[in-house]
Amino acid sequence: MIPYGTAFVLLAAGALFAIGLLGLIARSNLIKMVMGLELLGKGASLLFILGGYLAGDTGVSQAVVFTLIAIEAVVAGLALALVILLCRVWKTFDIARISRIARGGER
């Protein structure tokens, strides 16, 4: 049987990953997609830490997660910069509307 602490961390990581994946799949708003990408990364980070804990080598998993957090910060910064640029050009955060405008459907 899985210990309660391990099961709780596994459940939390799975929930974060699922919510992040849902935010990416829903594709309704650019900001929500960036937030979903961040939640997805946090769920993966929790799984790395849990895997290191279960393997008995938390040092390596913490180093990997630290690198992952640094990469996520850069990705989030670039993604938000692109979102702001798209918002200035298209005047909306809605992806469906941006697609319609880009195809020449509406102005």
Helices and strands as residue ranges (DSSP letters): H 4-26, H 30-55, H 58-90, H 95-102
